[in-house]
Amino acid sequence: MNMMENLKTKNIITTIALSLVLASCKAPMATVIKDEVKENIPQNFNQEEQQDANNNSGTTPWRQFFTDPNLVNLIEISLKNNQELLITLQEIEIAKSGVLAKKGKLSPTVSAGIGAGLKKAGRYTSEGAGDATTEIEPGREMPDPLGNFEGGLMANWEIDIWKKLRTEKESAVAHYLSTVEGKNFVLSNLIEEVADSYYELLALDNQLDIIQQYIKLQQKALEISKIQKEAAATTELAVKKFEAELAKSKAAEYTIRQQITEKENGINALLGRYPQPIVRTKESFMSTIPQTVYTGIPSQLLSNRPDIKRAELELKSSKLDVEAARKEFYPSLEISATLGLEAFKPSYLVKMPESIAYNLVGEMAGPLINKSAIKANFQTADARQVQALYEYDKTILNAYLDVANMMSRIKNIDQYYQLKSQETKALDQSIDIANQLFRNSRADYLEVLLNQRDALDAKMELIEAKQKQLSTVVDIYKSLGGGWK
């Protein structure tokens, strides 16, 4: 009868244990959202034109894409000294350490230690009474108080039965790879910013030359107006108008000089150095022909653009984090062991095997009651992986729109530049005509002033158009994923 009762009791205990294990294994499911942005990416950037997948400027190394030796030299300096890039490199090192930390959890931890202690048990306790009647050796009583000296190795190992630790390691690896792509994205942005600033500086140099030429033109017009006033061919009003226009032009010259200084300092900041002259050749700026850009097809952005690859790896990492957080609901198995020497007197430590002590324990435990913490951790990880998906989709969409907008801008800016060139030539001719008529008193000073102002504005706008031409090519090169190779 007793055997039956014992068997029944064991069955009850086993059933309760299994129920507890099953209860702890119940885990929520992660949110699944269909990635429609990636699946529905268009076949071409311009539906009216077909792009060639074999020609893509985004795969061209930046040293081949940029041909100006001064610009290439500035980019090389920036890649060595730029602080933002150096900060990003440290983020890679931090992520690499994270991978090592997660990898270390897969292996047992082993430590060594020594210890000493002293204990006296009460005489009228089971321990004290037992020690009082025990002889450590024949004719030798147990010491009182009792010392304890020990030393040895301790090991602890969490068995990765659900592959939770491996999942955490894979997540850390994906995050590390995303930081590498983040570095590539910083490289691409840095090269774009240096090139854009360089072309803006050249444009300012050329605008300064134009304003200085305009000042000389105004000085000649002022001299002519004074001569005509003496000859009573014009009035004092014309002289004052030309004087005012000359002063305005000189003020504009100092404004451009200040802009040049600030642009040079901005480039030096990108290069990670204190202000110094920027080596450049301004004479060939207006004759520079922009690079021909080949866009390839939109799906190539997924493999060429580092910001898309970074977002994809962060999405992968966040999904793995959800999987690891879900496995927190499962029981964990830990094994701990100790091996060493232990005795109540140091001289006895060398007496082996009597002084050898060891311990081996295996423990499986899982959460049962009050799972709020691990539930909150799972919900946080789940929300972050949904957030990472939206971030990934947004990055793809923005990348596509960047290229589409740049393609349209290149076409329009080319047309704009051609028309501005025609306008500038026509106004240059009109200035000569107006000046000749003014000398012969067949045109008044207002016609001369208006023609000169229009010509100045047109030349300034033509220089800006050239700068936009060159910068747009740089921008679309970066938008296609170029600049980091």
Secondary structure, DSSP 8 states (H G I E B T S, - for coil): -HHHHHHHHHHHHHHHHHHHHHHHH----------HHHHT--S-SSTTS---TT-BGGGS-HHHH---HHHHHHHHHHHHH-HHHHHHHHHHHHHHHHHHHHHHTTS-EEEEEEEEEEE---TTSHHHHHHHT-EEETTEE--SSEEEEEEEEEEEEEE-TTSHHHHHHHHHHHHHHHHHHHHHHHHHHHHHHHHHHHHHHHHHHHHHHHHHHHHHHHHHHHHHHHHHHHTTSS-HHHHHHHHHHHHHHHHHHHHHHHHHHHHHHHHHHHTTS---------TTTTT-------B--GGGHHHH-HHHHHHHHHHHHHHHHHHHHHGGGS-EEEEEEEEEEEESSGGGGGSTTTTEEEEEEEEEE---S--HHHHHHHHHHHHHHHHHHHHHHHHHHHHHHHHHHHHHHHHHHHHHHHHHHHHHHHHHHHHHHHHHHHHTTSS-HHHHHHHHHHHHHHHHHHHHHHHHHHHHHHHHHHHTT-S--
